[in-house]
Amino acid sequence: MYNYEIILYWSAEDNAFIAEVPELPGCIADGATRIEALNNAETIIAEWIETAEALGRSIPVPKGKLSAETYDNLVENAYIIGNKSNYDWLMESKKQLENGETFTKELPEDNI
């Protein structure tokens, strides 16, 4: 597993969840569920790194956590779509990460 930030969202156009890795340009995966998109992202990250190494390109060091701006956007989107369990989960994870703690609580079951 890699420590790159992954932004996960639903795409109505693609009828799939999209997992973007902003630190690795062009590194995007999709899946029918959030879990599938995240699993596919891990595969794509490995392939991105393998290709970069083969081409002699530099590989960015992972930041390891979301920026406050990204969290704020995720929280706002969860609030707008009225998904309270996602909103609560995001708020709790943001608070723990801001305090330097490791966040391990799973995403609510109704969102997988």
N, C-alpha and C positions, 0 to 999 in steps of 0.2 A: 504494500500500500504506500502511496506517495502522499506527501503533505502539501500538495498544491491546492489553492482555493478552487472550489468548484461551485459554480452558480447554477442552480437547478430551477427550471421553470417549465410550465406547460405551454406548448405551442399548438394552438387550434389549427393553424395552417398545416402543420405536419402531423397533427393528431397523435402527438407523442410528447413525453417529457424530454427536455433538452438539458444536457449537462455541459456547460462551457467551462474551460480552464483558461481564464484570462491571462495568466502568466506565460502560457505557451500558445503563441499566435496560431490560430487555425485549429486548435485542439478542441473539438466538439464531438459529443456523442449523443445518442438518443436511446429511448426505450419506451416500452408500453407502460411501465410503472416507474416510480421514482428509484426504486432499488435497482431495476434493470438498467436505467440510465446511468446511475452511479457506478455499477459494475462495469458497464461498457466504457465509461470514462476512464476507469483504472486501466483497462486494456489499451485504450487509445493513448493515454499518457505514456505507457511503456513503449508503444510503437513510435510515438513522437520522439522520445528520448533516444531510442535505438536508431532512428533515422538521422537525428541531429548528430549523434556520435559518428555514424558512418560517413556523414558529409563533412565532418570536422567542425561543426558549428558549436557555439557555446550553449550551455544548458543553464537556464535561470535557476538560481537557488530559490526553493520554495519559501514564501513568506510565512506559511503555516497557519494563518488565520485570516478571517475576513476583515476588511477595513470597517471602520465605524460607519462610513457612508454606505457601504454595501449592506450592512445589517439594517440600517435605517430604511433603505429601499425595500428589503425583504419584509421588514415589519410592516411598513406602510402597505405593501401589496397584500399581505396576509389580512390586514385590517380591512382593506377596501373590499376584498372578495368575501369578507364575513366568515373567515375560517378561524374561529376562536382558538381551537386547539393548536393550530400552527402559530398563531399570534402569541399565545402563552409560551409555547416551546421556544420561539425565537427570543422573546423577552428574557426568559430564564437563561438561555444559553449566552445571550449578550452580556448579561449581568455577571455571570461566572467568568467569562473570558476577560472582561474588563478588570476583574479582580485577580487575574493571573491564574485562575483555577482551570483545570481540565474539565471540559464538559462531556459527560458520557451518557446523559439521558437519551433514550431512543426517541425518534420522531413518533408522535401518537399513532397508534395502530390504524386508525381510520384514514390515515394519510399515506399509507404504503401501497 
